Amino acid sequence: MQPIKMLVDFVDTRLGVRDLYNKELHGYLLPRKVNAWYTLGAVLLVLFKIQIITGILLLMFYVPDSEKAFASVQAIMNDVPYGWLFRMLHAVGANVIMIALLLHMLSVLFMSSYKGRREFTWLTGFTILNLTMGLCLTGYLLPWSQLSFWATTVATDAAGAIPVIGDYLVEFLRGGATVGNQTLGRFFALHVVGMPLILLGLIGVHLFCVKRRGISAPPFGEDYKASEPLPFFEHEKHKDGIPFFPNYFVKDAAVICFFIAFMLAIIFYAPGLFFPESAFQPADPFLTPPHIKPEWYFLWAYQTLKIFPSEIIGLGVQGAFMTFLALLPFIDRSPERRPGKRPLFITCYVLTILVFVAISVWGHYS
């Protein structure tokens, strides 16, 4: 232990690490009744890091060319040592990230954690959710399989329903009239450089907002009291709270391990869960496979376009709903956060989840 103490002393005299530990880790207090739902932010940080690492490893062997992309992915899966593991971690990890993001958003909504002057925190988090879906969409095309080619064709076609600019937008997204090598190049650049840089910046701003404003206390228990926000800035402190390290760090680590175990269980025991047969066939622009469907997190949008007689109406409904969600902290101004005291909100919350699940299931089997 003496060499370790000497090393810590050496670093501490130069960087003041003990002061950082006492202030940012052991001295940073969280609400005493903080629950496991609060760990989803840390879970997402770890999952995003796994995506970056596996993405860099895949970049060493992937060829972004329509003539070679599919073959390069097959080579990664079959010839590169542990390439199959990195590819599966990246592909399955994207789906697990979407699960964690949706759970994180639903928990924030249920506990009304967007209140208390946390509009910026909500807006950055909501933008991260949408940007992540964009990353998933751009990454979906890169394997250049039948599934990825035709799913991208259907997805970009939807933009054509927008009046006036629809056709121009489709051509901009594809880089031409049809999905081809130029589309692959654009999506590759967005997936590898453009969107990740924006995402990293947004995550930094989101964490700054969370840290600067303070963690909101869970709205449960008899001792919880709703309070009106002050007319000036005040960091929400919890003087009787628990230290982040080691008390809450252990809970963070446990839930992170659960999500990683969940992801590995899919990879080893259900590898085909997110890979239908068309995902293993090279893209053929002259052969449309039957029953092409988007990923599960896009099924609600896919089916919404089919429900209405016009795609523009479906896009309008989707846009109105997403805009309402984005502006919710500005619309819901009541200081009350306890679910039991907000029956109308909770009823709408449950009904909306049920409708989304029903529409997604409908879209899967339609």
CORNOR-V186127 format. One record per pair of residues at least 24 apart in sequence whose ideal C-beta (glycine too) atoms are under 7 Angstrom apart, sorted by sequence separation. I is the first residue (numbers start at 1). J is the second residue. D is the distance in whole Angstrom. If there is no record, write none. Layout:
# CORNOR-V186127
i={I | I}
j={J | J}
d={D | D}
This chain:
# CORNOR-V186127
i={105 | 153 | 152 | 58 | 101 | 57 | 58 | 149 | 101 | 54 | 58 | 98 | 54 | 55 | 97 | 54 | 98 | 50 | 51 | 54 | 144 | 51 | 94 | 141 | 50 | 141 | 94 | 142 | 47 | 51 | 141 | 142 | 47 | 48 | 138 | 142 | 47 | 138 | 139 | 44 | 47 | 138 | 304 | 44 | 135 | 300 | 303 | 43 | 44 | 138 | 300 | 303 | 40 | 44 | 135 | 300 | 303 | 306 | 134 | 299 | 302 | 40 | 41 | 300 | 303 | 40 | 131 | 135 | 296 | 299 | 299 | 40 | 131 | 131 | 37 | 73 | 128 | 131 | 293 | 69 | 70 | 69 | 70 | 128 | 69 | 70 | 127 | 128 | 66 | 124 | 128 | 124 | 125 | 124 | 121 | 124 | 121 | 120 | 121 | 121 | 118 | 117 | 116 | 113 | 229 | 111 | 112 | 228 | 111 | 227 | 226 | 226 | 226 | 117 | 226 | 116 | 66 | 224 | 66 | 69 | 65 | 66 | 219 | 219 | 64 | 116 | 64 | 64 | 147 | 147 | 146 | 147 | 59 | 145 | 145 | 149 | 145 | 146 | 148 | 145 | 145 | 146 | 144 | 145 | 146 | 150 | 154 | 144 | 150 | 155 | 151 | 150 | 146 | 151 | 147 | 158 | 163 | 161 | 161 | 158 | 162 | 161 | 140 | 100 | 136 | 96 | 133 | 96 | 96 | 93 | 92 | 92 | 92 | 89 | 88 | 95 | 92 | 35 | 88 | 91 | 31 | 33 | 34 | 30 | 33 | 31 | 31 | 33 | 33 | 98 | 126 | 126 | 123 | 31 | 122 | 30 | 32 | 29 | 32 | 31 | 32 | 42 | 46 | 119 | 30 | 118 | 119 | 29 | 30 | 39 | 43 | 47 | 70 | 29 | 39 | 43 | 70 | 29 | 30 | 34 | 42 | 114 | 115 | 28 | 36 | 114 | 27 | 28 | 39 | 43 | 26 | 30 | 25 | 26 | 36 | 25 | 115 | 115 | 112 | 111 | 110 | 110 | 109}
j={129 | 179 | 179 | 86 | 129 | 86 | 87 | 179 | 132 | 86 | 90 | 132 | 89 | 90 | 132 | 90 | 136 | 89 | 90 | 93 | 184 | 93 | 136 | 183 | 93 | 184 | 139 | 187 | 93 | 97 | 187 | 188 | 96 | 97 | 187 | 191 | 97 | 190 | 191 | 97 | 100 | 191 | 359 | 100 | 191 | 356 | 359 | 100 | 101 | 195 | 359 | 362 | 100 | 104 | 195 | 360 | 363 | 366 | 195 | 360 | 363 | 103 | 104 | 363 | 366 | 104 | 195 | 199 | 360 | 363 | 364 | 107 | 198 | 199 | 107 | 143 | 199 | 202 | 364 | 142 | 143 | 143 | 144 | 202 | 144 | 145 | 202 | 203 | 144 | 202 | 206 | 205 | 206 | 206 | 206 | 209 | 209 | 209 | 210 | 213 | 213 | 213 | 216 | 216 | 335 | 218 | 219 | 335 | 219 | 335 | 335 | 336 | 337 | 229 | 338 | 229 | 180 | 338 | 181 | 184 | 181 | 184 | 337 | 338 | 184 | 236 | 185 | 188 | 276 | 278 | 278 | 279 | 192 | 278 | 279 | 283 | 280 | 281 | 283 | 281 | 282 | 283 | 282 | 283 | 284 | 288 | 292 | 283 | 289 | 294 | 292 | 292 | 289 | 294 | 292 | 305 | 312 | 311 | 312 | 311 | 315 | 315 | 295 | 259 | 295 | 259 | 297 | 262 | 263 | 263 | 263 | 266 | 267 | 267 | 267 | 274 | 274 | 218 | 271 | 274 | 215 | 217 | 218 | 215 | 218 | 217 | 218 | 220 | 221 | 297 | 325 | 326 | 326 | 238 | 329 | 238 | 240 | 238 | 241 | 241 | 242 | 252 | 256 | 329 | 241 | 329 | 330 | 241 | 242 | 251 | 255 | 259 | 282 | 242 | 252 | 256 | 283 | 243 | 244 | 248 | 256 | 328 | 329 | 243 | 251 | 329 | 243 | 244 | 255 | 259 | 243 | 248 | 244 | 245 | 255 | 245 | 335 | 337 | 337 | 337 | 339 | 349 | 349}
d={6 | 5 | 6 | 6 | 5 | 5 | 6 | 6 | 6 | 5 | 6 | 7 | 5 | 6 | 6 | 4 | 7 | 6 | 6 | 7 | 7 | 6 | 5 | 7 | 6 | 6 | 7 | 7 | 6 | 7 | 5 | 6 | 6 | 7 | 4 | 7 | 5 | 5 | 5 | 7 | 6 | 4 | 7 | 5 | 6 | 5 | 5 | 5 | 7 | 7 | 5 | 5 | 6 | 7 | 5 | 5 | 3 | 7 | 6 | 4 | 5 | 6 | 7 | 7 | 7 | 4 | 6 | 7 | 7 | 4 | 6 | 7 | 6 | 5 | 4 | 5 | 7 | 7 | 6 | 7 | 6 | 7 | 5 | 5 | 4 | 6 | 6 | 7 | 6 | 6 | 6 | 5 | 6 | 4 | 7 | 6 | 4 | 5 | 6 | 6 | 6 | 7 | 6 | 5 | 7 | 6 | 7 | 5 | 6 | 6 | 5 | 5 | 6 | 5 | 7 | 6 | 6 | 7 | 4 | 6 | 7 | 5 | 4 | 5 | 6 | 7 | 6 | 4 | 6 | 4 | 4 | 4 | 7 | 7 | 5 | 4 | 7 | 4 | 7 | 6 | 7 | 6 | 7 | 6 | 6 | 6 | 6 | 5 | 6 | 7 | 6 | 5 | 5 | 6 | 7 | 6 | 7 | 4 | 5 | 7 | 7 | 6 | 7 | 6 | 7 | 6 | 7 | 7 | 5 | 6 | 6 | 5 | 6 | 7 | 5 | 5 | 6 | 6 | 7 | 7 | 6 | 7 | 6 | 6 | 5 | 4 | 6 | 7 | 6 | 5 | 7 | 5 | 7 | 5 | 5 | 6 | 6 | 5 | 5 | 5 | 6 | 4 | 5 | 4 | 5 | 7 | 6 | 4 | 6 | 6 | 6 | 7 | 4 | 7 | 5 | 5 | 7 | 6 | 6 | 7 | 6 | 6 | 7 | 7 | 6 | 5 | 7 | 4 | 4 | 5 | 5 | 5 | 6 | 5 | 6 | 4 | 7 | 6 | 4 | 7 | 6 | 7 | 6}
